[in-house]
Amino acid sequence: MLCGPKGSEQNSNSMVQCSVCGRGTELEELPGRCEKYCLECSADMATSILLITEIDVATLAGQEAEGLVAEFERLSNRMLDRAQSAGA
């Protein structure tokens, strides 16, 4: 799958930095995503995708979702901290 503006296509092997934290390490792909992530960030991204889905399902069913939202906030903050510390 090619991502980015026309003319910016890159060979997937040339991408060596995590899309979240910027670490240069072995990267993982998530289905349906063109970004690549380190192992830690890929786990957090997969978890965030699941949490968003569960929050939507609970909301549509009229159920409480505060616990899921709180977990999503903690996860988001952890990923933000990781991204900011990598850029410092």
C-alpha positions in Angstrom: 0.0 0.0 0.0 1.3 3.4 -0.9 0.7 6.4 1.3 1.4 10.1 1.2 1.2 12.7 -1.5 1.7 11.7 -5.1 5.4 11.4 -5.8 6.3 10.7 -2.2 6.1 6.9 -2.5 8.9 5.1 -0.6 10.0 1.6 -0.5 8.7 0.2 2.8 12.2 -1.0 3.7 13.5 2.6 3.6 11.2 3.7 6.5 13.3 3.3 9.6 11.6 5.5 12.2 8.4 4.8 14.3 5.5 7.0 13.2 4.8 7.9 16.9 8.0 8.1 18.8 10.6 8.4 16.0 12.8 5.6 17.3 14.9 3.8 14.7 14.2 0.2 15.4 12.5 -2.8 13.9 9.0 -1.6 12.9 5.6 -3.3 12.8 2.6 -2.6 10.5 -1.0 -2.6 11.6 -3.6 -3.9 9.2 -5.3 -1.0 7.3 -2.6 1.5 8.3 0.2 2.8 6.2 2.3 4.0 9.1 4.8 1.8 10.8 5.4 1.6 14.6 8.0 0.2 17.0 6.7 -2.7 19.0 5.7 -0.6 22.0 3.8 2.0 19.9 2.2 -0.6 17.7 0.7 -2.2 20.8 -0.6 1.1 22.0 -2.0 2.0 18.6 -3.8 -1.3 18.4 -5.2 -0.9 21.9 -6.3 2.7 21.1 -8.2 1.4 18.0 -10.0 -1.2 20.1 -10.8 1.3 22.8 -12.3 3.8 20.3 -14.4 1.0 18.8 -15.6 -0.1 22.3 -16.4 3.5 23.3 -18.5 3.9 20.2 -20.3 0.7 20.8 -21.0 1.5 24.4 -22.2 5.0 23.5 -24.5 3.8 20.8 -26.0 1.2 23.2 -26.6 3.9 25.8 -24.1 2.3 28.2 -21.5 3.9 30.5 -18.2 4.5 28.8 -16.3 6.6 31.3 -13.9 3.8 32.3 -13.1 3.2 28.6 -12.6 6.9 28.0 -10.4 7.2 31.1 -8.2 4.3 29.8 -8.1 5.9 26.4 -6.9 9.2 27.9 -4.1 7.4 29.9 -3.0 5.6 26.8 -3.1 8.8 24.7 -1.0 10.6 27.4 1.5 7.8 27.4 1.9 7.9 23.7 2.2 11.7 23.7 4.9 11.6 26.4 6.8 9.0 24.4 6.6 11.1 21.2 7.6 14.3 23.0 10.5 12.7 24.8 11.8 11.3 21.5 11.7 14.8 19.9 13.5 16.4 22.8 
